[in-house]
């Protein structure tokens, strides 16, 4: 069974796997430069114009797998030399142009960017065009089209533009680290930094001196991943890597839902704090609404805080689908509780770097979290959990009007309405990725089937209420 959706993901995984393998063996800095040749041993290119370019790109991937550019605070980076195959974005005249007499495109262009050849076919002078799109609107044959690069199309907040050499460039002041561009780039030219070296270092030190124990907190969306094995085998595999134990972020979700419901009833209006990309979007594009973001930490930060406060010498690693989590763990409010974050893609690379075949392992279990905590993984799950938490706390004098937002475009619409005070709702559940966390850029697989798997996983919860789930923490 295929482990990844795309070959780009598989290429990224192979680099991560080799970097991790060398790190386990303490030979990384000795052999890092050899990894491109290990992955492309012959002299024939497999993906690019020449093997030398392929290896140069792989060398950049190795750097990002080792932590990337330390001077760039963003966890999303562009590999410039890999970003050169997409056509230049902008408006172009297609073969549908009939060389008509009306020349409406010319008349409407205020920049004089439209000219005609001897056959009266239109042409656009890119040096004059400002991409207003007016010519495309008036063309009776729809002969003028707007070409956008996949990364630009994927980025709904317009954080991507073209650099001097037409390579993608990310505006860090706008970027929310959601990773949509990472997943959609057909050449893998945009990718997320990896901190697996930090994770490996923590595990190795914990095994050598026993001064601390490394806890893995897994996102509930793990239930929709690693479809070639059973969930219990994945949990066993994580422990086989050297983690002391595995805890559900869903238990933190139960804690958040309970607290967030009470906060919402008290304040009357709230936006969720669970999705770090959504929260970052509010702070950057709707700063006037930042006061309404729930004061609760995200589910993983909440349960991590509890672990750090109740267990001595604990190190915590979050494992999930989210590239934005790598940015969240660097925040001053979260850094004390979470020591590192990695994606499901990186977890697969770690398994294979130690030759761990999880399909051969016995099944371990995850427990304590409720159905409601587990369904945080998909869009609408948080709203359902808050409704349940209001009910369990017997808060009857407040009527929940939730607005679940599936994807950052839906979030933008809801926030605009809230800003203008015309939103028909009092609780905005913001999920930057389509489908929720199950659509995160760090997932192995994406698709509608993932939602069904999350709901199934939720129904298997031992604890049937949020109150029951969080009672073990008291």
N, C-alpha and C positions, 0 to 999 in steps of 0.2 A: 504493500500500500504506500502511496506517495505521502511523504511527510510534509511537503511544502506545496503552496499554491503555484509558485512560479520558479523558473530556472534562476532568476535573479536572486531570490531568497536562498536557493541552494548554493549558489556561488558565495554569497555572503556567509552562509553557514560553514562552508569548507574552509574559508579563511579563519573564522572564529575557532573552528575545531583544531586546526593546526597550531594556532597561537596558544590555545589552551593546553594542547598536548605538550608543547615545548615548555610551557610555564610549569606544569606539573613536574616535569623532569629537570627543572632548573637549567634549561639550555636555551631559553628564549632569546636572550640577548646575544648569544653565540650564533644562533641559527635563523634569526628573524629575517635577515636579508636573503636567506635561501628558500624561504617559503614560496615565493612566486615560482621558482624553478621546480619545487616539489609538486606544485599543483599543475604546472604546464611543463612536463619533463622534456618533451620533444622540441623540434624547431618549427612545427607547423601551428599556425594560429587556429584557435577553435571558435573564437567569437569576433575578433577584431581584424583589422587589415594586416597586422603583422604580429608575430609572437613577442617582439620587443615592447610594443605598445601594451599588449595584454599584461606582460609582466610588470611594466611600469605602473599600470593601474592597480594591479594586485598589490604592489608595494605600498601604494597609498591606502588600500583597504587594510593592510596589515597595521599601518600606523593608527588608523581609526579603531581597529580592533584592540589596539594597545592603549587606547584612551584619547586619541586624536589630538587636535590642536589645543594646547593648554591655554593659549591666549584668547581663544574664542569661547565665550561663556555659553554659547548655544550648544545643545546636545545634538543638533542636526547640522551636518556638514556637507559641503559640495566637493566632489572629486573633480576638479576642473578639467583634467585631461580625459576624463570619461564622458564629459558633457560636451560633445561636439558632433553628434549625429542628427540631432533634431533640426528641422527646417526653422528658419527665422520666423518668429511669430509676426502676425500682422495681417493686413488686408491684401488680397491678391485677386487679380482678374483671371477667371478660368476660361476654358474653351467654350463656355456657354455664351460668351459675349458675341453678339450678332453684328456688331458694327452699325448699330442703328443711327438714325439721323437726329434723334431727340437730344442725345448727349446730356441727359439729365445728371449723370455722375459728374460731368465737368462743371455744369452750372452750379451744383450744390457745394462743390469743393472750394472753400475759402482760401486754401493754401496754394492753389494752382498745381496740385500734385498729379492731376489727371492729364495725360497726353494721348494722342492717337497715332497709329502707324498708317501706312499707305492703304491698308485695308479697312481703315476706320475702327480697328480694334483698340480698345482702351488699354492703357498701361499706367501703373502707379509708381511715381517717383518716391522711393522710400525715404530719401533725404528730406522731403517736404511733408510727407504724410504724418499726421499727428494721431492717426487711428481713431478718429471721431466716429467713423462708421456711417456717415451720412450718405456716401456714395452707394453703399450696400443697400441701404433702405430704399433708395429711389430707383435702383436698377430694375426694369420691368422683367428681366430674365433671371433675376437672382444670380447673376454671373460673377458677382463680387462676394467673396467669402472671407471669413476671419479665421486664420489658423492660429491655434494656441498650442503651446507645448503641453504635454501631459502633466508636468509639474505645476504649470500655471493653472491648468484646469482643475487639478486636485486641490490647490490652495484656495480656499473660499474666502480667505481674509486678505488676499492680495499682498502676501509677504514675499513673493518671489518676483524678481525682475531679471532682466538680462544684463550681464556685465559687459565690460569693454570688448571682450572677444566672443560675445554672444553665449557665454556660459551662464548657467543659472546662478543667481546671487540672492541670498536670503537677507531680508531686512530684520535684524534681531529685535528692533523696536516693535515690530508687528507680529513676528513669529510666536506661536504658542506651543511649539514642539509637539504638535499632535501626530506628526509623522505621515500625514496623508500623501505628501510628495514622495516620501521614502518608498511607500508601497506602490505608488503609481508610476514611478520613473522606470521606463522599459530597459534602461541601460544600467540601473543601479548606481547612477552618478550622484544621487543624494542618499545619504545613509545616516544612521544614528551612531554616535560614539558608544563604544562598549567599555564597561568597567569590570569585565570578567576577571581581569588580572587582580583587581582588588579583592574580589570574591575568593579566588583561588588562594591568594595570600592569607586571607583571614582563616580559611579552612585549614591550610597547612600549619599555621601558627597555633591554631586551637588543638590540633592533633599532636603537635610537638611539645607544647609546654602546659597545656590544659589550664591556662590562666583564664580563659573564657570559653563560652560555648556559642556556636553560630546557629541562630534560629532562621529558618526559612518561612516567610509568610507568603502564601500563594493566593493569587486572585481567584475568585470563584469562576471566572471564565476558563480556568484550567480544565473544567469538566467538558469543554467543547473542543479541546486540543488533544494532541497525541492519540489520534483516533485509531492508530494501529495497535494500541495496547489498552489495558484497563486502567482506570484512574488509580486504583490501589497500587498497581505496579509502578506508576509514575511516582507516587509518594515514597515507595520503597527505594526507587532509583535516586530520589533526592537525598535520602538518608545515606544511601550507598556512596554518594559523592563526599560525604563527611559532615553533613549538617546534623546537628544534635537532634532536632525534631522539626516537624512541619506543622504550621498553624494556619488556620483559615483566616484570610482577610475578611471573610464573610462574618466572622464573629465581631470584628471591628465595625462592619456594616450594621449589624444589629445594634451595637452601642450608639452609632451615629444616628440611626433612624429613631431610636428612643429619645435621644437628646434633641435631635433636630425637630421632632414633632412638638416637643414642649416649647422650644425656642420660637417656632412658627406660631403657635397659639398665643404666645406672649406678645410677639411683635406684630402679628397680623399680615406681614409680607416677608418673603424670604426667597433667596436663590440658593441652590444646593452648593456644597463645598467639596463634593466627592471627586469630580473630574478636574484634575489640575489644569488641563488645557482650557476648560471652560472658565475657571476662576481667573486664569491669566488673561483670557480674552476680555473679561469684564474690566479688569484693572487697566488694560491697555486701551480699550475702545469705548468703554462706558464707565469711566472713573466715578461719575456721579452716582452710580448704582453700587459701587463697591461696599458701601455701608450696609447693604442688604444681604451680602454674602454671609451664609451661616458661619458663626464663630467656631463651629466644631471643626476639628481637623478631619482629614479624609479618613476613610475606614482603615487603611493600612497604617497610617500615622497614629490613629487612635489606639489600635491594638498593640502597635509597637511601643507606644508610650506606656501602656499598661505593663507590658513585659519588662521594659527597662526599669520601671518603678518597683516591680515585685520580684525580680530575679537579678542577682548579682552577676556582674561581668558578662552580660549578654551582648552579643553582636547580632545585628538583624539585617537580613537581605530580603528585599521584596522581589518576587518572581511573578511577572504578569504580562499582559499584552501591550503595555503602554510605554511609548517613548517619552511622553511628557512626565512620567513618574521619575525619570532620570533627572529631570530638571527640578521636580518638586523636592527630591531628597536633598538638594543643595540649598533650599530655603532655610533661613535662620530659625523659622518656627518648626521645621521638620528635621533638620540635620541632627539634633541631639538624640533622635529616636530611631532613625533608619541609617544604617551605615553604608548601604549600597543598594542598587536596583538593577535588575536585568530582565530581559524579555524571554518569552517561551522559545524564540529562535535560539537565544544564547544557552538556554537550558538544554536544548537538544544537542547543541555543540559540545557542552560539557559532558553529557552522557557519553557521546561517541569519542570524546578525547580520552576517556578512561576505559573505552571498550565495554561500557555497561549496556547490555541488551536488556532493556526493561521488560521485554515480553517473557523473559525467563525468570523473572523475580516473583516472589509471593506477593499477595495483595496486602497492603497496609490500609489503614483507615484514616479518614478525616471526620471529626465529629464536633459537637457543641453548637455550631451555628444553626440558625433556623432557616426555614424555607425562604423567609423574607430577606435575610441577609445574603443568601446565595443568589437570589434573582437580581441583585444589584448589577450583575454582569450584563444585563440587557436593558435596552431602553424601556422605560416605564416601570422598571423594578423598584427603583427608589421611591417613586410616588406611591406604589402599592404598599411598600414597607412603612412609609410615613402614615398612611391611612390606617394601617394596622396598629402602629404605635399609638396613635391618637385614641383608638378604640381601647387598647389595653390599659392606657393610663386614665381611661374614663373621662377624657376631655370632650364633653358633649356640647359645650357652648361655643365651639368653633367649627365652621364648615370648611373643609378642605376643598380648594379649587386648584388642583394640580395642573400644570402645563408641562407635560413631558416633551422635551425637545430632542429629536433624533437627528443628530448631526449639527455642525456649527452654523449652517445656514438657518435652520429652524431656531437655534439659539439666538441668532442675530435678530430675527423677526420678533421673537418674544421680548427681547431686551429693548428693542426700539419701541414697542408698544408700552412696555413698562416705563420707559423714559418719558413717553408722552402721556402716561397715566390713562391709557385706554386698554390695558391688558385685562381680559376677562379671566382672571386667576389671581391666586395669592401665593403660589409656590411654583417657582420655575426649576424644573429638573433639567439641568444642562448636561448633555453628553456630546462631546466634540466629534466623536466618531459615529458613523452611520451604524445603527444597530446597538450602539453602546460599546462597552468594553470588548465585547466579542468581535467588534470590527476594528480593534486596535492594530496599529502598524506592526507590532511585535508578535502578532499571532502567527501560528504555523499555517492555519487555514482560516478562510473567511467564508461566510455564506449564511443563508437562512436556516440551514440545518443546525447551526450552532445555538440558535435561540431555543430550539426544542431540547437540545442536550442540557442547556442550563436549567430549563424548567424541570426536566426529569431529575437532574441532580438536586434541585431544590426540594422536590417531593420526597427524596430519600433521606432528608434531614431527620435526625433523631429528635431534635427539639422542635416542637410544633408551634411554639409562640416565641416572640422576641423576648418576653419576660423570662421564659424558661432558659433561653440561650444565655442571657447575660447574668442569670442568677448564680452561675458557677464562678463569676468574677467577684462576688461579694463575700 
